[in-house]
Amino acid sequence: MTASAKSAAAQPGPDLPADLNTLDEKVWAQGVARGADGVVTVQDLAVTRLAEEFGTPAYILDEADFRARCRAWKDAFGPGADVYYAGKAFLSRAVVRWLAEEGLHLDVCSAGELATALDAGMPAERIGYHGNNKTPAEIERAVAAGVGRIVVDSFQEIARVAHAARALGVRQKVQIRVTVGVEAHTHEFIATAHEDQKFGLALAGGQAEEAARRILGHDSLELTGVHSHIGSQIFDMAGFEVSARRVVELLGRIRDEHGAELPEIDLGGGLGIAYTPADDPREPQEVAKRLAEIVGHECDAAGLRTPRISVEPGRAIVGPTAFTLYEVGTVKPLEGLRTYVSVDGGMSDNIRTALYDAEYSVALVSRASDAEPMLVRVVGKHCESGDILVRDAYLPADLAPGDLVAVPATGAYCRALASNYNHALRPPVVAVRDGAARVIVRRETEEDLLRLDVG
């Protein structure tokens, strides 16, 4: 090991990789590989060609990988369950069409997501409508469209949905969003099942049971089940086990007190993906088997018929299918600390590092390199010291302006959370399949920005 490599290894940071040219299959889409010439390809298309044709930054999405993950989740749970893709992770009309073709359902949580789903042809009966503060207008639109279910999040929503359904002369299927008191092992801002937060109706204090009583009292509503979501980026199945147990206990109490045996439970999503080689995500088959065992065992103990299970993977489907492609602008060594690598994107296209302390990987993709490793911090071009994309990683010491680097596992919550901070233009989403690339969400232009500014 050279003196520089020893210095890098001695600095605080991630484990020093054995080979900087190796792409860990856990964090990259299935169609991504490094070619014989050292250039990384996705579905046999070189990233250098993609950068030339579509510019940088750009989200590059492996469509075949996306579809394969849809099928993996659907096959793992089988015909006796429903897989709802969580649209908040990333949604576009192309994605909706892929979901419809692969036989998945779709969970939306805003008027815009619902509009996208309907416009792209997703059958309304395969759409679930979520959200903690749906307006009366949003509820009326969802009911009128014929969505398969609305997940009610408050007592006020029960009344609003009942009113809309009665006015439209339909009987709307609903589920109760329940907070089960499980605090997932995740960031505070994305743990959603402990009592002290904005989502759902708590088991504690009998809120969920009171919600069931009110819904069953409305002729315009059909209570089909309960819904629990405990958080995001979760690797440990223990939280899901506790959640499932408490949800089944609630079903037993609803049956005993109201004579209604509900046919469905939704155990939400939130399962983690690999952002770095150190992450160890669960496979769909493991998740499906474990959840079925838990629910079946608890229902047998309570004397309940086993309900139909639904789950809501979003990140677990789309997250690994995409990477963000950047061009290096400046390389700034700080003696004894690290080297700052500035790219042509930043927190406007990936806010997760700043928002959640998220960790990412990064690789030089426009060429291979035998240079020794250097500890880097990959940052953006925004006027914020917190504009960090990858906090600590290793890149080759010969990295230079004009090189292309890529951050994998950016399919979820990157384009979805993208902003125009500093009047940045949001990048395009480029889908690659069968050796061809096409834009499914175009790059914003200055004209787009100025068109909204009517002052």
C-alpha positions in Angstrom: 0.0 0.0 0.0 1.3 3.4 -0.9 1.8 6.2 1.6 -1.2 8.0 0.2 -3.4 4.9 0.5 -2.2 4.3 4.0 -3.1 7.9 4.9 -6.6 7.4 3.4 -7.1 4.2 5.2 -6.1 5.8 8.5 -8.7 8.6 8.2 -12.2 8.2 9.6 -14.6 7.1 7.0 -16.1 4.0 5.3 -14.1 0.8 4.8 -11.5 1.1 2.2 -12.7 -0.9 -0.8 -10.4 -3.6 -2.3 -11.0 -2.3 -5.9 -12.4 1.1 -6.7 -13.5 -0.1 -10.1 -15.7 -2.9 -8.7 -19.5 -2.1 -8.7 -21.2 -3.8 -5.8 -24.3 -5.5 -7.1 -26.2 -4.8 -3.9 -26.3 -1.1 -4.6 -26.5 -0.9 -8.4 -29.3 -1.8 -10.8 -29.1 -5.3 -12.3 -28.3 -3.9 -15.8 -25.3 -1.9 -14.7 -21.8 -3.1 -15.4 -18.3 -1.8 -16.2 -17.3 -2.5 -19.7 -13.9 -3.8 -21.0 -12.9 -0.2 -21.8 -13.6 0.8 -18.1 -16.8 2.8 -19.0 -19.9 1.9 -17.0 -22.9 0.8 -19.0 -26.6 0.3 -18.2 -28.3 -2.2 -20.4 -25.2 -2.0 -22.6 -25.5 1.7 -23.1 -22.3 3.6 -22.0 -22.8 6.4 -19.5 -20.6 8.6 -21.6 -23.1 8.3 -24.4 -26.0 9.0 -22.1 -24.3 12.1 -20.7 -23.6 13.3 -24.2 -27.2 12.8 -25.4 -29.2 13.8 -22.2 -26.7 16.0 -20.3 -25.9 15.9 -16.6 -27.1 15.7 -13.9 -29.6 13.0 -14.9 -31.4 10.2 -13.3 -30.8 7.0 -15.2 -33.4 4.3 -14.6 -33.1 0.6 -15.6 -36.6 -0.3 -16.7 -36.0 -4.0 -16.9 -34.7 -3.9 -13.3 -37.8 -2.0 -12.2 -40.2 -4.5 -13.9 -38.2 -7.4 -12.4 -38.6 -6.1 -8.9 -42.3 -5.6 -9.5 -42.6 -9.2 -10.5 -40.5 -10.4 -7.6 -42.8 -8.7 -5.0 -45.9 -9.9 -6.8 -44.7 -13.4 -7.1 -43.4 -13.5 -3.5 -46.8 -12.6 -2.0 -48.9 -14.6 -4.6 -52.5 -14.3 -5.7 -53.8 -14.2 -2.1 -52.3 -10.7 -1.4 -52.0 -7.3 -3.0 -48.8 -5.3 -3.7 -49.4 -1.6 -3.8 -46.5 0.4 -5.2 -46.0 3.5 -3.0 -46.2 6.3 -5.6 -44.6 8.8 -3.3 -41.2 7.2 -3.9 -41.2 8.2 -7.6 -44.2 8.5 -10.0 -44.5 9.3 -13.6 -46.9 8.2 -16.3 -44.4 5.7 -17.7 -44.0 4.2 -14.2 -47.8 3.9 -13.9 -48.0 2.1 -17.2 -45.3 -0.3 -16.1 -47.1 -1.0 -12.8 -50.4 -1.6 -14.6 -48.7 -4.0 -17.0 -47.0 -5.9 -14.2 -50.2 -6.3 -12.3 -49.4 -4.2 -9.3 -51.7 -1.8 -7.4 -50.8 1.8 -6.7 -50.9 3.8 -3.5 -51.2 7.6 -4.0 -51.3 10.4 -1.4 -52.1 13.6 -3.2 -54.3 15.0 -5.9 -51.3 15.2 -8.3 -50.4 11.6 -7.8 -54.0 10.6 -8.4 -54.2 12.6 -11.5 -51.0 11.0 -12.8 -52.3 7.6 -12.1 -55.6 8.1 -13.8 -54.2 9.9 -16.8 -51.7 7.0 -17.4 -54.5 4.5 -17.3 -54.2 2.8 -14.0 -57.6 1.2 -13.2 -59.2 3.2 -10.4 -60.1 0.1 -8.5 -56.4 -0.7 -8.2 -55.6 2.6 -6.6 -55.5 3.3 -2.8 -55.7 6.9 -1.6 -53.6 7.9 1.4 -52.7 11.1 3.3 -53.2 12.6 6.7 -55.1 15.7 5.6 -57.2 15.1 2.4 -59.3 18.0 1.5 -63.0 17.6 0.8 -62.3 18.3 -2.9 -59.6 15.6 -3.1 -61.9 13.1 -1.4 -64.7 13.9 -3.7 -62.5 13.4 -6.7 -61.2 10.1 -5.4 -64.6 8.8 -4.7 -65.9 10.0 -8.1 -63.0 8.3 -9.8 -63.9 5.0 -8.1 -60.7 4.4 -6.2 -60.5 1.0 -4.7 -60.0 2.2 -1.2 -59.4 5.3 0.9 -57.2 5.0 4.0 -58.9 7.3 6.5 -56.5 9.1 8.9 -58.8 11.0 11.3 -62.4 11.2 12.6 -62.9 14.2 10.3 -62.0 12.2 7.2 -64.5 9.5 8.1 -67.3 12.2 8.0 -65.9 13.7 4.8 -65.6 10.4 2.9 -69.1 9.4 4.1 -70.5 12.7 2.9 -68.8 12.5 -0.5 -69.9 8.9 -1.1 -73.5 9.6 0.0 -73.7 12.6 -2.4 -72.4 10.5 -5.3 -74.6 7.6 -4.5 -71.8 5.0 -4.0 -70.5 2.9 -1.1 -66.8 3.7 -0.7 -64.4 1.1 0.6 -62.1 2.4 3.4 -59.4 1.3 5.7 -58.3 2.8 9.1 -54.8 4.1 9.3 -53.7 2.8 12.7 -50.6 3.9 14.8 -49.6 0.8 16.6 -47.0 2.2 19.0 -44.0 0.6 17.3 -41.0 2.9 16.8 -39.0 1.6 13.9 -35.2 1.6 13.9 -34.9 4.4 11.5 -34.4 8.2 11.4 -36.8 10.1 13.7 -38.5 11.9 10.8 -39.4 8.7 9.0 -40.6 6.6 11.9 -44.3 6.7 11.6 -46.0 4.3 14.0 -45.2 5.7 17.5 -48.0 7.7 19.1 -46.4 11.2 19.0 -46.7 12.0 15.3 -49.2 13.2 12.7 -50.3 10.0 11.1 -53.2 7.7 11.9 -55.5 6.8 14.7 -53.9 5.4 17.8 -54.5 2.0 19.4 -53.7 3.7 22.7 -56.9 5.3 24.1 -59.2 3.4 21.8 -59.1 5.9 18.9 -58.9 3.1 16.3 -61.8 1.2 17.7 -63.9 4.4 17.9 -63.0 5.0 14.2 -64.3 1.5 13.4 -67.6 2.2 15.2 -68.1 5.4 13.3 -67.4 3.9 9.9 -69.7 0.9 10.5 -72.4 3.4 11.4 -72.3 5.0 7.9 -74.3 3.2 5.1 -72.1 4.9 2.5 -68.9 3.4 3.8 -67.6 -0.2 3.7 -64.9 -0.9 6.3 -62.6 -3.5 4.6 -59.7 -3.5 7.0 -56.9 -1.7 8.9 -53.6 -0.2 7.8 -50.3 0.1 9.6 -47.1 1.7 8.4 -44.2 1.8 10.9 -41.5 3.8 9.1 -39.0 3.8 6.3 -35.6 2.3 5.4 -36.1 -0.6 7.9 -34.0 -3.7 7.8 -35.2 -5.5 11.0 -38.4 -7.5 10.6 -39.1 -7.4 14.4 -41.1 -4.1 14.1 -43.4 -5.7 11.5 -43.9 -8.7 13.7 -45.1 -6.5 16.6 -47.2 -4.3 14.3 -48.9 -7.4 12.7 -49.7 -8.8 16.1 -51.3 -5.6 17.4 -53.3 -5.1 14.2 -54.7 -8.6 14.4 -55.6 -8.0 18.1 -57.5 -4.9 16.9 -59.4 -7.0 14.3 -60.4 -9.4 17.1 -61.8 -6.5 19.2 -63.7 -5.1 16.3 -65.3 -8.5 15.7 -66.1 -9.0 19.3 -67.6 -5.5 19.8 -69.2 -4.8 16.5 -69.7 -8.3 14.9 -67.7 -7.3 11.9 -64.8 -9.6 10.8 -62.7 -7.4 8.5 -61.3 -9.1 5.4 -58.1 -7.1 4.8 -55.0 -5.8 6.6 -52.3 -3.6 5.1 -48.9 -3.8 6.8 -47.4 -0.9 4.8 -44.0 -0.6 3.3 -40.7 1.0 4.5 -38.4 -1.9 3.9 -34.8 -0.8 3.4 -32.6 -1.0 0.4 -28.8 -1.1 0.1 -27.3 2.4 -0.3 -23.9 1.2 0.7 -22.3 -2.3 0.7 -22.7 -2.4 4.5 -26.6 -2.4 4.1 -28.3 -5.8 4.3 -31.9 -5.5 2.9 -34.5 -8.3 3.1 -35.6 -10.1 0.0 -39.3 -10.1 -1.0 -39.7 -13.9 -0.5 -38.4 -13.6 3.1 -40.7 -10.7 3.8 -43.7 -12.4 2.4 -43.0 -15.7 4.2 -42.5 -14.0 7.5 -45.5 -11.7 7.4 -47.8 -14.6 6.3 -46.5 -16.7 9.2 -47.1 -13.9 11.7 -50.5 -13.0 10.6 -51.6 -16.6 10.2 -50.4 -17.5 13.7 -52.0 -14.6 15.3 -55.4 -15.1 13.5 -55.4 -18.7 14.5 -54.9 -17.8 18.1 -57.7 -15.2 18.0 -60.1 -17.5 16.1 -60.1 -15.1 13.1 -60.2 -16.0 9.4 -56.8 -15.0 7.9 -57.4 -11.7 6.1 -56.0 -10.7 2.7 -52.7 -9.0 3.2 -51.4 -6.0 1.3 -48.1 -4.3 1.4 -46.7 -1.1 -0.1 -43.1 -1.3 -1.3 -42.0 1.9 -3.0 -38.3 2.4 -2.3 -37.8 -1.4 -2.4 -38.9 -1.4 -6.0 -37.7 1.8 -7.6 -34.8 2.8 -5.3 -32.1 0.3 -6.6 -33.2 0.7 -10.2 -31.7 4.2 -10.8 -28.5 6.1 -10.4 -27.8 9.8 -10.7 -25.1 10.7 -13.3 -23.0 13.8 -12.6 -20.0 15.6 -14.1 -17.2 16.6 -11.8 -16.6 20.4 -11.8 -13.9 21.0 -9.1 -11.6 18.8 -7.0 -10.4 20.5 -3.8 -8.0 18.7 -1.5 -8.0 19.7 2.2 -4.7 18.6 3.6 -5.1 16.0 6.4 -8.9 15.9 6.1 -10.4 14.9 2.8 -10.9 16.0 -0.8 -14.1 17.9 -1.8 -15.5 16.8 -5.1 -18.1 19.3 -6.5 -20.5 18.1 -9.1 -23.1 19.8 -11.3 -26.1 18.8 -9.2 -26.6 18.7 -5.4 -29.3 19.0 -2.8 -31.8 20.2 -5.4 -31.7 16.7 -7.0 -31.0 14.7 -3.8 -32.0 16.3 -0.5 -31.9 13.0 1.5 -28.4 13.4 2.8 -29.1 16.8 4.2 -32.6 15.9 5.4 -32.1 12.4 6.8 -28.3 12.0 7.2 -28.7 9.4 4.4 -25.6 7.5 3.3 -24.7 6.8 -0.3 -22.0 5.2 -2.5 -20.3 6.8 -5.4 -18.2 5.6 -8.3 -16.1 7.0 -11.2 -18.0 5.7 -14.2 -16.5 7.4 -17.3 -13.3 5.4 -17.1 -11.5 2.9 -14.9 -8.6 3.9 -12.8 -5.6 2.2 -11.1 -4.9 5.3 -9.0 -4.7 5.0 -5.2 -7.9 5.8 -3.2 -8.6 9.2 -1.7 -11.2 10.0 0.9 -13.8 12.4 -0.7 -16.9 14.3 0.2 -19.1 14.7 -2.9 -20.9 18.0 -2.8 -23.2 20.0 -5.0 -23.1 23.5 -6.4 -25.7 25.2 -4.2 -25.0 28.1 -1.8 -25.4 25.9 1.3 -22.7 24.2 3.4 -25.1 21.4 3.9 -25.2 20.7 0.2 -23.7 17.2 0.5 -24.5 14.2 -1.6 -22.1 11.6 -0.3 -20.6 12.4 3.1 -17.6 10.1 3.0 -16.5 7.7 0.2 -13.4 6.8 -1.7 -12.7 7.8 -5.3 -9.4 7.4 -7.3 -6.8 10.1 -6.6 -6.5 11.0 -10.3 -10.2 12.2 -10.4 -10.3 15.3 -12.5 -12.8 17.9 -13.7 -14.9 16.5 -16.6 -15.0 13.0 -15.2 -18.4 11.4 -14.8 -19.4 10.0 -11.4 -22.6 8.2 -10.4 -24.4 7.8 -7.1 -26.4 4.6 -7.1 -29.8 3.8 -5.5 -31.3 7.2 -6.2 -34.6 5.9 -7.7 -36.6 6.7 -4.6 -37.3 10.1 -3.1 -34.7 11.9 -5.1 -36.6 13.1 -8.1 -39.7 13.0 -5.9 -38.2 15.5 -3.4 -36.3 17.5 -6.0 -36.5 21.3 -5.8 -35.6 24.5 -7.7 -33.4 25.7 -4.9 -31.2 28.5 -6.3 -33.4 28.3 -9.3 -31.8 25.0 -10.3 -33.4 23.1 -13.1 -34.6 19.6 -12.1 -32.9 16.8 -14.0 -34.5 14.5 -16.4 -35.4 10.8 -15.8 -34.0 8.7 -18.6 -35.3 5.1 -18.8 -33.1 2.5 -20.5 -34.4 -0.8 -21.9 -33.2 -3.2 -24.5 -30.3 -1.1 -25.5 -32.3 2.1 -26.0 -32.8 5.2 -23.8 -35.7 7.6 -23.7 -36.7 10.5 -21.5 -39.7 9.7 -19.4 -39.5 13.0 -17.4 -37.8 15.8 -19.3 -35.3 18.2 -17.9 -36.7 21.5 -16.7 -35.8 24.6 -18.7 -35.4 28.3 -17.7 -38.6 28.8 -19.7 -40.4 26.5 -17.3 -39.2 28.6 -14.3 -40.1 31.9 -15.9 -43.5 30.7 -17.0 -44.5 30.2 -13.4 -43.2 33.7 -12.4 -46.1 36.0 -13.3 -44.9 39.0 -11.4 
